[in-house]
Amino acid sequence: MGQSLVILIGSAKIGMRAYFNIRYQNLVQEIGARAVSENIGFGYRAAEALLEAWINSEGHRANIERSYSHFGISVDQDQKGKDYFTNIFTRR
């Protein structure tokens, strides 16, 4: 199921926080998600640096540590080379 979740996120070409409600609705409808949250980040050159920032943030760390059954990770880069990361969590 994790692979399907990543495909759903990537194929929908949905970006950052402004589209969370769209991603939420897609996950509820497509996989029957009962809970959805996400961590987003941009401007980090390495995934390790972003993960460290998420771990050091109370709200982001709470998302990582909650009881979710699935997660997906998406990374995209804009034309200027800026990386955008989304880590989405779901519970079915």
ChimeraX attribute file (.defattr): number of C-alpha atoms within 10 A of each C-alpha:
attribute: neighborCount
match mode: 1-to-1
recipient: residues
	/A:1	11
	/A:2	12
	/A:3	11
	/A:4	12
	/A:5	20
	/A:6	17
	/A:7	15
	/A:8	18
	/A:9	19
	/A:10	16
	/A:11	9
	/A:12	12
	/A:13	9
	/A:14	16
	/A:15	18
	/A:16	15
	/A:17	14
	/A:18	9
	/A:19	10
	/A:20	16
	/A:21	11
	/A:22	13
	/A:23	22
	/A:24	19
	/A:25	13
	/A:26	16
	/A:27	21
	/A:28	17
	/A:29	11
	/A:30	12
	/A:31	15
	/A:32	13
	/A:33	19
	/A:34	13
	/A:35	15
	/A:36	21
	/A:37	18
	/A:38	20
	/A:39	19
	/A:40	18
	/A:41	18
	/A:42	15
	/A:43	12
	/A:44	15
	/A:45	12
	/A:46	9
	/A:47	13
	/A:48	10
	/A:49	11
	/A:50	17
	/A:51	16
	/A:52	11
	/A:53	15
	/A:54	19
	/A:55	16
	/A:56	11
	/A:57	11
	/A:58	10
	/A:59	11
	/A:60	18
	/A:61	16
	/A:62	12
	/A:63	19
	/A:64	18
	/A:65	9
	/A:66	12
	/A:67	12
	/A:68	18
	/A:69	13
	/A:70	16
	/A:71	19
	/A:72	20
	/A:73	19
	/A:74	16
	/A:75	15
	/A:76	14
	/A:77	12
	/A:78	8
	/A:79	6
	/A:80	6
	/A:81	10
	/A:82	12
	/A:83	17
	/A:84	18
	/A:85	20
	/A:86	20
	/A:87	18
	/A:88	24
	/A:89	22
	/A:90	23
	/A:91	18
	/A:92	13
